[in-house]
Amino acid sequence: MSLEARTASLSQRHASLDRALEDETNRPLPDPAVIAKLKREKLRLKDEINRLQPH
């Protein structure tokens, strides 16, 4: 997989997690554990995307 393809894949996953986080936050009784998990995963993906991009 090329670097660009890997970065695009990670970005898509990050966007998907963003939507999931928004859905969970807007639920009548959002689960704080789920929100924390989604935020950690989003941050991990963001860090990996930044690491892969040339500086």
N, C-alpha and C positions, 0 to 999 in steps of 0.2 A: 504494500500500500504506500502510495507516495505521501510525502509530508503534507501536501495540500489536501489530499483526500482524507488523511487522518485528522487534520485540523478541522475540516468541514464536518466530518463525522462527530467530532467532539463538540463542535458548535451546535449541531442539530440536537445532540443529547442535552446540552446545556439549556437550549430553548425549551425542550420537552420538560425538563425538570422545572423550569421557570413556570410553565403552564400548570404543572402538577402542584407546585407550591401555591400558586394563585388559587387553584381549585380548593386545595385543603384549607387555606386561610379563609375562604369565603363560605365554607361549610357552617352550618348552625353551631356545631360543637367541634371546632378544629382540634386535632390531636397534636399537642406540643411535641411529642416524641417524633411524629412523622414530619412535622415542620422542621425540627432540628436536623433530622436525617437528610431531608431534601436540601437544606441549606449547606450542610457539610459536603454533600456530593456535588452540588453546584460549584462550591469553592474549589474542590479538588479538580474538577474539570477545568475551571478557569485557570488554575495554576498550571495545569498540564498544557493547555492551549498557549498560555504565555511562554512557557518553557520551550515549546516547539517553534514559536515564531522567532524569526531573526530579529536581533536587537538593532 
